[in-house]
């Protein structure tokens, strides 16, 4: 069965019990950091956020964003009203800035390209079954073109196994941040939350995972302007005809 996220087989010396975390609120340092990020965004960006008010106050779901820039995480982090555990590539674990950022937030499960680690996969399911939000980009890696890449089946797999919905979200404009700042301009950033995707019940096999992943990716394409739809541009145009 194809699974998009693959987990490291290293042993965590001080593992987090994701089934016991209080997902009803951010920790104190997370709240402080969110205020700091929001302040920075208000100073250096023009933010427009749509649909965040529809995020439920409780209950687990997989947050499924597009992924085009390193600024995606702090922007989405600042806009999501729920405490969120994210999947992050293990290359960022030792990164000077992003490694510190993820460690500071304390809610990251690191992933790498290799054999699936069932322990980490179990942690992800613990998050969802405990009523938490799990952030996972269905593309699996950052887009180098700015447009959507082919979706992988990890998001749908985890949502199906945990019997939780998928909440699509797109963010764009942040990839132009440095160009705008060099001109002493505030960068326009848009965040759009779609409607929850509730999967039909049942144990999914590979064709089911691929079918529902395709639905998810087309949902993201609809939330994005045409120039960000990437490999789904032609499909989107065909459906609009």
C-alpha positions in Angstrom: 0.0 0.0 0.0 1.6 3.3 -1.0 2.1 5.8 1.8 3.4 9.3 1.1 5.2 10.0 4.4 8.0 7.7 5.3 9.4 7.9 8.8 12.9 7.6 10.3 13.9 4.5 12.1 15.9 6.3 14.7 15.0 6.0 18.4 13.8 9.2 20.0 15.5 9.5 23.4 12.5 11.4 24.8 9.5 10.4 22.7 6.3 12.5 22.9 3.1 10.7 23.8 0.8 12.2 21.2 -2.2 10.5 22.6 -2.0 12.6 25.8 -1.3 16.1 24.5 -3.9 18.7 25.2 -4.9 19.8 21.7 -7.6 22.2 22.9 -5.1 25.0 23.1 -1.6 26.1 22.1 1.1 26.0 24.8 2.2 29.3 26.4 5.3 29.6 24.3 3.4 28.6 21.1 0.9 31.4 21.9 3.7 33.9 22.5 5.4 32.9 19.2 2.1 33.1 17.2 1.7 36.6 18.5 5.2 37.4 17.4 4.7 35.9 13.9 1.4 37.7 13.5 3.1 41.0 14.4 5.9 40.4 11.9 3.3 39.6 9.2 1.3 42.7 9.9 4.4 44.8 9.6 5.9 43.2 6.5 3.0 41.7 4.7 -0.6 42.4 3.6 -2.5 39.3 4.8 -5.8 38.1 3.5 -7.2 35.0 5.3 -10.4 33.3 4.1 -12.3 30.5 5.8 -10.4 30.1 9.0 -13.6 30.9 11.0 -15.0 27.5 9.8 -12.2 25.5 11.5 -13.9 23.5 14.3 -12.8 24.2 17.9 -12.4 20.4 18.6 -12.0 17.1 16.8 -9.1 15.7 14.8 -8.4 16.3 11.1 -5.6 16.3 8.6 -4.6 19.8 7.5 -3.5 19.5 3.8 -1.7 22.6 2.4 0.1 23.2 -0.8 3.8 23.7 -0.4 5.7 26.3 -2.4 8.0 28.1 0.0 9.9 27.9 3.3 7.6 30.6 4.7 4.6 28.3 4.3 4.9 26.9 7.8 5.1 30.2 9.8 2.3 31.7 7.8 -0.1 28.8 8.2 1.0 28.4 11.8 -0.1 31.9 12.5 -3.4 31.5 10.8 -4.6 28.1 12.1 -6.6 28.6 15.3 -5.8 25.0 16.5 -2.7 23.5 17.9 -1.1 21.5 15.1 1.5 18.7 14.8 3.4 18.9 11.5 5.3 16.4 9.4 8.7 17.9 8.5 11.6 16.5 6.4 14.4 15.3 8.6 16.9 17.6 6.8 15.4 20.5 8.7 16.0 18.9 12.1 19.6 20.2 12.2 18.8 23.4 10.3 20.0 26.5 12.2 16.7 28.4 11.8 14.0 25.9 10.9 15.4 23.2 13.2 15.2 25.7 16.1 11.7 26.8 15.0 10.3 23.3 14.9 12.1 22.4 18.2 10.7 25.5 19.8 7.2 24.7 18.7 7.8 21.1 19.9 5.1 19.5 17.7 6.9 18.0 14.8 7.3 14.4 13.5 10.3 14.3 11.2 10.2 12.2 8.1 12.8 11.0 5.5 12.8 9.1 2.2 13.3 5.5 3.3 11.5 2.6 4.7 8.3 3.4 6.6 8.7 3.7 10.4 5.6 2.2 11.9 6.3 3.9 15.2 6.1 7.4 13.7 3.1 6.4 11.6 1.4 5.3 14.9 2.3 8.7 16.4 0.5 10.4 13.5 -2.6 8.3 14.1 -2.4 9.1 17.8 -2.6 12.8 17.0 -5.7 12.4 15.0 -7.5 9.9 17.3 -6.8 12.2 20.3 -8.6 15.1 18.5 -5.5 16.9 17.3 -4.7 18.5 14.0 -2.0 16.9 11.8 -0.4 19.1 9.1 0.9 17.2 6.1 1.4 18.5 2.5 -0.1 16.0 0.1 2.6 16.8 -2.5 5.2 15.4 -0.1 7.9 18.0 -0.9 8.2 21.7 -1.7 7.3 22.6 -5.3 10.2 24.1 -7.3 7.9 25.7 -9.8 5.4 27.3 -7.5 2.6 25.1 -9.0 1.0 22.0 -7.6 2.8 18.7 -8.1 1.2 15.2 -8.3 -0.4 14.4 -4.9 0.8 11.5 -2.9 -1.6 9.2 -0.9 -0.3 9.8 2.6 -2.9 12.4 3.6 -5.8 10.2 2.5 -4.3 7.1 4.1 -4.0 8.7 7.5 -7.5 10.3 7.3 -9.0 7.0 6.3 -7.2 5.0 9.1 -8.2 7.5 11.7 -11.7 8.2 10.4 -11.1 11.9 10.4 -11.8 14.6 7.7 -9.2 16.4 5.6 -9.1 20.2 5.7 -7.6 21.7 2.5 -5.8 25.0 2.7 -3.7 27.0 0.2 -1.2 29.8 0.8 0.4 31.9 -1.9 2.2 35.2 -2.3 4.8 34.4 0.3 7.2 33.2 -2.3 7.6 36.8 -3.5 8.5 38.1 0.0 12.2 38.8 -0.6 11.5 40.5 -4.0 9.0 42.8 -2.3 11.1 43.5 0.7 14.1 44.5 -1.4 11.8 47.1 -2.9 10.7 48.1 0.6 7.1 46.9 -0.1 4.8 44.7 2.0 4.3 41.4 0.3 0.6 40.4 -0.3 -0.1 36.9 1.2 -3.3 35.0 0.7 -4.5 32.1 2.9 -7.6 30.2 1.8 -9.2 27.4 3.8 -11.6 25.2 1.9 -14.4 23.0 3.2 -13.7 19.8 5.0 -13.5 16.6 2.9 -15.2 13.7 4.6 -14.1 10.4 3.1 -16.5 7.5 2.6 -15.9 4.8 5.3 -14.2 1.5 4.6 -10.7 0.2 4.3 -9.0 1.8 1.3 -6.8 0.0 -1.1 -4.3 1.6 -3.5 -6.9 2.6 -6.2 -9.1 4.1 -3.5 -6.2 6.1 -2.0 -5.3 7.4 -5.5 -8.9 8.3 -6.3 -9.5 10.3 -3.2 -6.0 11.9 -3.4 -7.0 13.1 -6.9 -10.2 14.7 -5.4 -8.1 16.4 -2.7 -5.6 17.8 -5.2 -8.4 19.2 -7.5 -9.9 20.8 -4.4 -6.6 22.6 -3.8 -6.4 23.6 -7.5 -9.8 25.2 -7.2 -8.7 27.3 -4.2 -5.6 28.5 -6.1 -5.3 31.1 -8.9 -4.5 29.6 -12.3 -0.8 30.2 -12.2 -0.4 28.0 -9.1 -2.4 24.9 -10.3 0.7 23.3 -11.8 0.2 19.8 -13.2 -3.6 20.1 -12.5 -4.0 23.1 -14.8 -5.2 21.2 -17.8 -7.5 18.9 -15.7 -9.0 22.0 -14.1 -9.6 23.6 -17.5 -11.3 20.5 -18.8 -13.7 20.3 -15.8 -14.6 24.0 -16.3 -15.6 23.5 -20.0 
